[in-house]
Amino acid sequence: MNSDAASVAAPAQPAIRLGLMWTVLFTILWTWLIYSLPALPQSGFPALGVRLLAHGLIALGLWLGLENTALTPEQRRATWLVVMVSFTLWAALAWTASINGSFRTGASSLPLLPAAILLPVIVGTPVLMLSKRVGQLLDAMPATWLIAPQVYRIFGSQWLAYWLRGVLPGVWALPAGAGDVLTGLFAVPVAIALAAGTAEGRTGAIFWNIFGLADFAVAIALGMAMSPGPFQLIVPDGPSMAIDTFPNVLTPAFVVPSSILLHALSLRQLRRRSRTEAV
């Protein structure tokens, strides 16, 4: 690291420590609330609040990002509407199916929950990775905008609280919950380090994205292998998997695939920035 980069990165260190400290404290408080008040997450209000906040941030961030592109006003409006209408319909469909019990084990002969996880990723990833307009948006948008919002992953500490209460098997809850919490805890510090503009910050962001994706890979694989159904390979001792009902099922049915797409976008953006700076 040269002296100029070091002078930029130095002020970020206190901000990183402060951001991590407050995120840790909030995570501990949230985990305690879920453990002490099991009716709170079951009410669905925390899930609704988090989803509405995330939806609003995505809508605002998309609009502000498009404002910085060279697109015409008509193109910006059309792009914003296409993305937000599609995203809103997807969220509404997942929410409605969750409330109606469509993802419950035995509710359908089709593997609807695995399809809800994988199909959006299979369809959406090529579009987001190859679209020229998405590339223009990524070039105009600060790289931190695709990382910091995933602080919501700390809410995955609910799986740890459920394990402590004996509701979920530890063989799934521990890796899934711990991976989510670590991804969420470091989202803001990684974003702050990335904003400093150093090579270390960019490397940290890449590793953070890879870790977040690996967390989902482990959670999805273990979840399918342990959940009753055609993919079950493991029958856990003690509590069985019970995340196929509202509101918990919203996590695999919507939060997981949408977060995977955010990771994919972030990695594409970081790769584009590296190529631009190398020229």
GUFIBA-325839 format. One record per residue (C-alpha): x negated, y negated, z. Coordinates in Angstrom, 1 decimal. Last residue first. Layout:
BEGIN
R_east_north_up
R_X_Y_Z
...
***
This chain:
BEGIN
R_east_north_up
R_6.6_-0.3_-18.5
R_6.2_1.4_-15.1
R_8.7_-1.0_-13.4
R_11.4_0.0_-15.9
R_10.8_3.7_-15.5
R_10.8_3.6_-11.7
R_14.1_1.5_-11.8
R_15.7_4.1_-14.1
R_14.7_7.0_-11.8
R_16.0_5.2_-8.7
R_19.3_4.5_-10.5
R_19.7_8.1_-11.6
R_18.9_9.3_-8.0
R_21.5_7.0_-6.6
R_24.1_8.0_-9.1
R_23.6_11.7_-8.3
R_23.8_11.0_-4.6
R_27.1_9.1_-5.1
R_28.4_12.1_-7.1
R_27.5_14.4_-4.2
R_29.4_12.1_-1.9
R_32.5_12.2_-4.0
R_32.3_16.1_-4.1
R_31.9_16.3_-0.3
R_34.4_13.7_0.7
R_37.2_15.1_-1.4
R_38.2_18.7_-0.9
R_35.4_19.6_1.5
R_36.1_16.7_3.9
R_39.8_16.5_3.2
R_40.2_19.9_4.7
R_39.7_18.5_8.2
R_42.9_16.4_7.9
R_44.8_18.5_7.1
R_44.3_22.3_7.0
R_41.5_24.5_5.4
R_38.9_23.8_8.1
R_39.5_26.8_10.3
R_36.5_29.1_10.0
R_36.7_31.9_12.6
R_36.0_31.6_16.3
R_34.1_34.4_17.9
R_31.9_36.7_15.8
R_31.7_35.5_12.2
R_32.9_37.6_9.3
R_30.3_37.0_6.5
R_30.7_37.8_2.8
R_33.9_35.9_2.0
R_34.2_34.8_-1.6
R_37.6_36.3_-2.3
R_39.2_34.8_0.7
R_38.7_34.2_4.4
R_36.0_31.6_4.9
R_32.5_32.7_5.9
R_30.7_33.0_2.5
R_32.6_30.0_1.1
R_31.6_27.8_4.1
R_28.0_29.1_4.1
R_27.6_28.2_0.5
R_29.3_24.8_0.8
R_27.5_23.8_4.0
R_24.1_24.8_2.6
R_24.6_23.1_-0.7
R_26.0_20.0_1.0
R_23.0_19.7_3.3
R_20.7_20.2_0.3
R_22.4_17.2_-1.4
R_21.8_15.0_1.5
R_18.2_16.1_1.8
R_17.6_15.4_-1.9
R_19.1_11.9_-1.5
R_17.0_11.2_1.5
R_13.9_12.5_-0.3
R_14.5_10.1_-3.2
R_15.2_7.2_-0.8
R_12.0_7.9_1.1
R_10.0_7.8_-2.1
R_11.6_4.5_-3.0
R_10.7_3.0_0.4
R_7.2_4.4_0.2
R_6.7_2.7_-3.2
R_7.6_-0.6_-1.6
R_10.5_-2.9_-2.5
R_11.5_-3.9_1.0
R_15.1_-3.1_0.0
R_14.2_0.6_0.0
R_13.1_0.4_3.6
R_16.4_-1.2_4.5
R_18.4_1.5_2.5
R_16.4_4.2_4.2
R_17.1_2.7_7.6
R_20.9_2.5_6.7
R_21.3_6.0_5.4
R_19.1_7.6_8.1
R_21.8_8.3_10.6
R_24.3_9.4_8.0
R_22.0_12.0_6.4
R_20.9_13.2_9.9
R_24.6_13.5_11.0
R_25.6_15.4_7.9
R_22.8_17.9_8.2
R_23.5_18.4_11.9
R_27.1_19.1_11.3
R_26.6_21.5_8.4
R_23.7_23.3_10.0
R_25.4_23.6_13.4
R_29.0_24.1_12.3
R_28.3_27.1_10.0
R_26.4_29.5_12.3
R_28.0_27.8_15.3
R_31.4_29.2_14.6
R_34.2_26.6_14.9
R_36.8_26.0_17.6
R_34.6_26.8_20.6
R_34.7_23.2_22.1
R_31.0_22.7_21.5
R_31.5_24.0_17.9
R_34.4_21.5_17.4
R_32.1_18.7_18.6
R_29.4_19.8_16.3
R_31.8_19.8_13.4
R_33.0_16.3_14.5
R_29.4_15.1_14.0
R_30.3_15.0_10.3
R_31.4_11.4_11.2
R_27.7_10.5_10.8
R_28.3_11.0_7.0
R_29.9_7.5_7.0
R_26.4_6.1_6.9
R_26.8_7.0_3.2
R_27.6_3.3_2.6
R_23.8_2.5_2.9
R_22.7_4.6_0.0
R_24.6_3.6_-3.2
R_24.5_-0.1_-2.3
R_20.8_0.0_-1.4
R_19.8_0.3_-5.1
R_21.1_-3.2_-5.8
R_23.4_-3.2_-8.8
R_22.5_-4.6_-12.2
R_20.5_-1.6_-13.5
R_23.1_0.7_-12.1
R_25.9_-1.1_-13.9
R_24.0_-0.9_-17.2
R_23.5_2.8_-16.7
R_27.2_3.3_-16.0
R_27.8_1.6_-19.3
R_25.3_3.9_-21.0
R_27.1_7.0_-19.7
R_24.8_10.0_-19.4
R_24.4_10.6_-15.6
R_27.9_9.5_-14.7
R_29.6_11.5_-17.4
R_27.4_14.6_-16.8
R_28.1_14.4_-13.0
R_31.8_14.0_-13.2
R_33.0_17.2_-14.8
R_30.9_19.7_-12.8
R_31.0_17.6_-9.6
R_34.8_17.1_-9.9
R_35.2_20.8_-10.6
R_33.1_22.0_-7.6
R_34.8_20.9_-4.4
R_38.4_21.0_-5.5
R_37.8_24.3_-7.3
R_36.4_25.8_-4.2
R_39.5_24.6_-2.4
R_41.9_25.8_-5.0
R_40.6_29.4_-5.3
R_43.8_30.6_-7.1
R_46.2_33.1_-5.6
R_47.7_30.2_-3.7
R_48.7_29.4_-0.2
R_46.8_32.4_1.1
R_44.1_30.3_2.9
R_45.3_26.8_3.1
R_44.3_24.4_0.3
R_47.9_23.6_-0.8
R_48.9_22.7_2.7
R_51.1_19.8_1.7
R_49.0_17.3_3.6
R_45.8_18.5_1.8
R_47.4_18.5_-1.6
R_48.6_15.0_-1.1
R_45.2_13.8_0.1
R_43.4_15.5_-2.8
R_45.8_14.1_-5.4
R_45.6_10.6_-3.8
R_41.8_10.6_-3.8
R_41.6_11.7_-7.4
R_44.2_9.1_-8.4
R_42.2_6.4_-6.6
R_39.0_7.4_-8.3
R_40.5_7.5_-11.7
R_42.2_4.1_-11.2
R_39.0_2.7_-9.7
R_36.7_3.8_-12.5
R_39.0_2.9_-15.4
R_40.0_-0.4_-13.8
R_36.5_-1.5_-13.1
R_35.4_-0.6_-16.7
R_38.3_-2.4_-18.2
R_37.7_-5.5_-16.1
R_34.0_-5.6_-16.9
R_34.6_-5.1_-20.6
R_37.2_-7.9_-20.7
R_34.8_-10.2_-18.8
R_32.0_-9.4_-21.3
R_29.2_-7.1_-20.2
R_25.8_-8.5_-19.5
R_25.9_-7.1_-16.0
R_25.8_-9.0_-12.7
R_29.6_-9.2_-12.4
R_29.8_-5.5_-12.9
R_27.9_-5.0_-9.6
R_30.2_-7.3_-7.8
R_33.3_-5.4_-9.1
R_31.8_-2.0_-8.3
R_30.7_-3.1_-4.8
R_34.2_-4.4_-4.0
R_36.0_-1.3_-5.2
R_33.5_1.0_-3.5
R_33.7_-1.0_-0.3
R_37.5_-0.8_-0.4
R_37.5_2.9_-0.9
R_35.0_3.5_1.9
R_37.2_1.5_4.3
R_40.4_3.2_3.2
R_38.7_6.6_3.6
R_37.3_5.8_7.0
R_40.6_4.6_8.3
R_42.6_7.5_6.9
R_40.2_10.0_8.3
R_40.4_8.3_11.7
R_44.2_8.2_11.5
R_44.6_11.9_10.7
R_46.2_12.8_14.0
R_44.0_15.9_14.2
R_41.0_13.7_14.6
R_42.4_12.1_17.8
R_44.2_15.1_19.2
R_40.8_16.6_20.1
R_40.2_13.8_22.6
R_37.2_14.7_24.7
R_35.1_16.4_22.0
R_36.2_14.0_19.3
R_35.5_11.0_21.6
R_32.1_12.3_22.7
R_31.1_12.9_19.0
R_32.2_9.3_18.2
R_30.2_7.8_21.1
R_27.1_9.8_20.2
R_27.4_8.8_16.6
R_27.8_5.1_17.5
R_24.7_5.2_19.7
R_22.7_6.8_17.0
R_23.8_4.3_14.4
R_22.9_1.4_16.7
R_19.4_2.8_17.2
R_18.8_3.5_13.6
R_19.8_0.0_12.5
R_17.6_-1.5_15.2
R_14.6_0.7_14.3
R_15.0_-0.1_10.6
R_15.4_-3.8_11.3
R_12.3_-3.9_13.4
R_10.3_-2.2_10.6
R_11.7_-4.4_7.8
R_9.5_-7.4_8.7
R_6.4_-5.3_8.0
R_7.5_-4.1_4.5
R_7.1_-7.4_2.8
R_3.6_-8.1_4.2
R_2.6_-4.5_3.5
R_3.7_-4.9_-0.1
R_1.6_-8.0_-0.5
R_-1.4_-6.5_1.3
R_-1.5_-3.4_-1.0
R_0.0_0.0_0.0
***
